[in-house]
Amino acid sequence: MTPNQVIYHIHQSRELEKSWRELTDTQKREVIKECETAEDKDLEMIISEVVDGQRRLF
C-alpha cells in the first residue's frame, strides 16, 4: 500500500484512528514502512505490533 492508502484505511476505522493518534512520529513512520508490502487487512496487526514493541527499526 502507498502511504496515502495507509492513512485512508486508518481514518476509516475509529479503533485504528485512536491507536494512530497515540503513536509517536517514529512509530507512525514504522507503520507506514511496514505497510508498503502488507495488505490492508494486516494494518491492525502491524499497529498493535509497533505499539507493543515487537516491530522495530534497525
N, C-alpha and C positions, 0 to 999 in steps of 0.2 A: 504494500500500500504506500501511497505517497503521504507526505506529512499532512497535506490538506485532507486526505481521506481519513487519516487517523483522527484528526481534530473533529471532523464531521461526525464520525461514529461515536466519539466521546460525548459530543453535545446532544446526541440522540437518546442517550440514557442518563437518567438522573443519578443513578448509582455511580456510573463511570465518571460523570461530571463532578460529583462530590469528591471522589477519590483523586481526580485530576487536580482539583483545587488545592488539595493537601500536599501534593508533591512539590519538591524543590525544583529549581530550574534544571539542575543537573539530572535529577530523576526524570523530568519531562523529556529531556534530550535523549536519555537512555531508552525510554519507552518508544519514542519516535524511531530511533535507530533500530530497535528490535522489531518493530512492526513493518519495516521495509520488506522483510522476507516472510512475514506472517500473514495470515488471513484475518478478516475482521472478527471472526468467532474466537480467535486467540487473544484478542485485545484485553479482555477482563483478566485472563490468566497472567499476561505479561505485566499489567499494572500491579496486580497483587504480589507477584514475584519481586518486582522492583521495590515495593513498599517493605516487604519482608527482608530484603537484602539478599535474596537468592540469585539475582542477576546483578552483576557488577561490571563497570567499565574498567578495563585494564590497559 
